Amino acid sequence: MNPILQRSRPKNTWFHPVVFTIINLYRRNVCVVFVKRREIE
């Protein structure tokens, strides 16, 4: 997210973009499901 934070914490190099993308997709799907539920109600 923040390049400065990534530089100061080299231990988080295992957290590569693929994992970040999966998390982003998951959060987006959760939001979509939530919105659809509200529309149905």
matplotlib code that plots the C-alpha trace (Angstrom):
import matplotlib.pyplot as plt

x = [0.0, 2.6, 6.1, 7.7, 6.1, 7.2, 10.8, 10.8, 9.5, 11.4, 10.0, 6.7, 8.3, 6.4, 3.2, 3.5, 1.0, -0.9, -2.0, -2.9, -5.0, -6.8, -7.7, -8.9, -11.1, -12.5, -13.4, -15.0, -17.1, -18.2, -19.2, -21.2, -23.0, -23.9, -25.2, -27.3, -28.8, -29.8, -31.4, -33.4, -34.7]
y = [0.0, 2.5, 2.1, 3.8, 1.2, -1.7, -0.3, 0.0, -3.6, -6.0, -8.9, -8.5, -9.4, -12.7, -10.7, -10.5, -8.8, -12.1, -12.4, -8.8, -9.1, -12.2, -10.2, -7.3, -9.5, -11.2, -7.9, -6.6, -9.8, -9.4, -5.8, -6.8, -9.5, -7.1, -4.5, -7.2, -8.3, -4.7, -4.3, -7.5, -6.3]
z = [0.0, 1.1, -0.4, 2.7, 5.0, 2.7, 2.8, 6.6, 6.9, 4.7, 6.6, 4.7, 1.3, 1.4, 1.1, -2.7, -5.0, -5.8, -2.1, -2.1, -5.2, -3.9, -0.7, -2.7, -4.9, -1.8, -0.1, -3.4, -3.6, 0.0, -0.7, -3.8, -1.9, 0.8, -1.7, -3.4, -0.1, 0.7, -2.8, -2.3, 1.1]

ax = plt.figure().add_subplot(projection="3d")
ax.plot(x, y, z, "-o")
ax.set_aspect("equal")
plt.show()
